[in-house]
Amino acid sequence: MDLRKLKTLIDLVAESDIAELEVTEGESKVRIVKSSGVPQNQLVMMPPQGMTQHYAAP
């Protein structure tokens, strides 16, 4: 795949709502993935905490 065709594909993905494009041409295979630029939130599991008891003041 020549450089001009690759640049055209990159521009098409950048200007569209497509998030990912994969093209196979002969033995060549190109995959273009658009990055959102916003980092994904990571889910972190915290270990369970013990129960705390609160007592009223006398």
Phi, psi and omega in degrees: 000131183279163185296323180296318179294320178297316178298320178298316178297318179298316179297319179298317179293318182297325184268359183244180177272005180289133179268334184208142179220133176233128182233131175244127180225106184066236178263000179270141179223129181233135177233124180243125180239127180275130176269139182283341182082349178253123181296142178287143175289139178255136178269123180243124179274125178266146177293149181298140179265151177290157179289135175250139180252136178249133180248143178287146178290145180291000000 
